[in-house]
């Protein structure tokens, strides 16, 4: 079974530098034989904490927080709400 990674990113962080960075991150992870899901954290969606918790509950192997310290904090808080936690990655 192919391992899965979710990148939770804040599109407002870093003055939109993620538009250049995310395709490279996705390509590198895909080349490492991971199934990659990109999820933006926006005010209109669930909170970043809920997205991270749902990723863990859904069996993702890796959850990557892409953004500033607020994004990382919310992802960590979401992962701490479940017993079986995926690996955490940080893409500043």
Secondary structure by P-SEA (a helix, b strand, c coil): cbbbbbbbcccccccccccccaaaaaaaaaaaccbbbbbbbccccccaaaaaaaaaaacccbbbbcccaaaaaaaaaaaaccccccbbbbcc
